[in-house]
Amino acid sequence: MEYIALGKSNLLVSRTAFGAMTLDKIPDAAESDRLISLAYEGGVNFYDTARSSPESERRLGRAIKPYRKDIFVATKTTARTIPGLKADLYESLAALDLDYIDLFQVEREDMLPEKGGEDGLVDELIDLRREGLINHFGIVTESAEIAQRVVRSQSGWETLQFPFNMLCDETVEQLSVQCAKNEIGFIAMRPLCGGLLTNIPLALGYLHQFENVVPAWGVRNSEEMQQILYFTANPPIIDEQFKEEAEKVRAFFN
């Protein structure tokens, strides 16, 4: 497994992240434990979940107990106020059975909180980091406008999680480059475009071209996990044949 620094944070994370938000969709809880174990054994050390999926947080917390000292855990809040943010953090800590969160992310589609802002969210995140309850903080958004503002922000955002897959246009590729220049970690949301893409080697090979991008794969079964681990270790060669296949897929959907 290859590991990269996630922006200016001190998190050295695997090039493949485990998107654990949908663990609650797996009927057998024991199977979700097996998926986490398989990912860990394959070198995955970065696991991303969300407060909006409490059962997924609980399942992830239970599964990572043997590996906690070797991995990084990220979760998210949709809170708009300081009390709401703190409540979500404490509930996530309880569900995950953790003393701290490695990366605490704020989900926003309407505006970007700023240091010194009226909502006080960024200042509270800084205080929580100082207290040791979180180690780093970032933004999750599907808004291109907010994503661009994150790149220009002086409020200390360390990561951006944004939809990125081979069906996206060049503006998202440029966004990833801007993040790299500004030392903001880029976590690729929906690398399979919500299940539209089924060719894992093609989807993974495309994202592997961007050295600062960490896809968070929403794995549903062991077969998918094994494919992702294999092609992470043996990424497809980006030759003319690969480009032709990728262009066919883009043309089909776009």
Salt bridges, closest charged atoms under 4 A:
GLU2 OE2 - ARG15 NH1 3.43
ASP24 OD1 - LYS25 NZ 3.40
ASP28 OD2 - ARG34 NH2 3.48
GLU31 OE1 - ARG34 NE 2.83
ASP33 OD1 - ARG62 NH2 3.18
ASP48 OD2 - LYS76 NZ 2.90
GLU55 OE1 - ARG58 NE 3.17
GLU55 OE2 - ARG59 NE 3.19
GLU57 OE1 - ARG51 NH2 2.56
ASP70 OD1 - LYS69 NZ 3.37
GLU91 OE1 - ARG51 NH1 3.08
ASP97 OD2 - LYS65 NZ 2.14
ASP102 OD2 - ARG68 NH1 2.99
ASP110 OD2 - ARG80 NE 3.92
ASP110 OD1 - ARG108 NE 3.03
ASP127 OD1 - ARG130 NH1 2.58
GLU142 OE2 - ARG190 NH2 2.76
GLU158 OE2 - ARG129 NH1 3.23
GLU158 OE1 - HIS136 ND1 2.68
GLU224 OE2 - ARG220 NH2 2.51
GLU245 OE2 - LYS248 NZ 3.66
GLU247 OE1 - ARG250 NH1 3.37
